[in-house]
Amino acid sequence: MLPEIPSMDDPHVRHLRRLFLAVVTGSFLFLIPWIAYLSVSLPSHHEVNQWRLAWVGFDGALIAAIGVTALCAWRRRQIFIPWAIVTATLLCCDAWFDIVLDWNSDELIGSVITAVVAELPLAFLLLYVARKVLRLTVTIAWEQAGRSGPVPPLSRLSLLVLHDDEEGPPRGEDAEDGTVTDRAADRSTDRTAHDPDAGREDTDREYNDDHRHRPPRRSA
């Protein structure tokens, strides 16, 4: 038996959704003036004491993310999708900071080559595979739910694949009231499609049963 899925109309779910939207939207609006302020206030030159620790720590996190992503891929786990996205993001950040921070140094060419040959292609590969796996997962869920028609693109697909907003009722449910339909009729239809004589046998059986229980006709 499948676990009960909370409805989007549940008050607790709606409260969490409003809270999440408020936090994310507020963060977006806050960062716009903050970036504008940093662009005019930050100095172009700055010395730090933990430069080595910053880069070693970042590269350590990147290696750990790549390792976990590879492990999830080997074990064929769905959690590969978010880990692949996280790893791709870290690779893009690594390429960005390497190039920008080495802009006026002799190491710029090496940073550009590393970004173009290794970091950015690997990030693109991870994002591509993550999207493919996500698309395949959604397609399987779509078909198992009995949805008709092609699967919409991910950009237009509801957050919950089986949400009521998607067109077509789930398999085994009525289109209007959501009640479970008679699956025996579906089995009978499938059986008739595979065996043309099956429908005739069922009709003859019903006819014989009907006449067996019918009282004899009185003579005039």
Beta strands, then each sheet from edge to edge (+ up, - down):
end
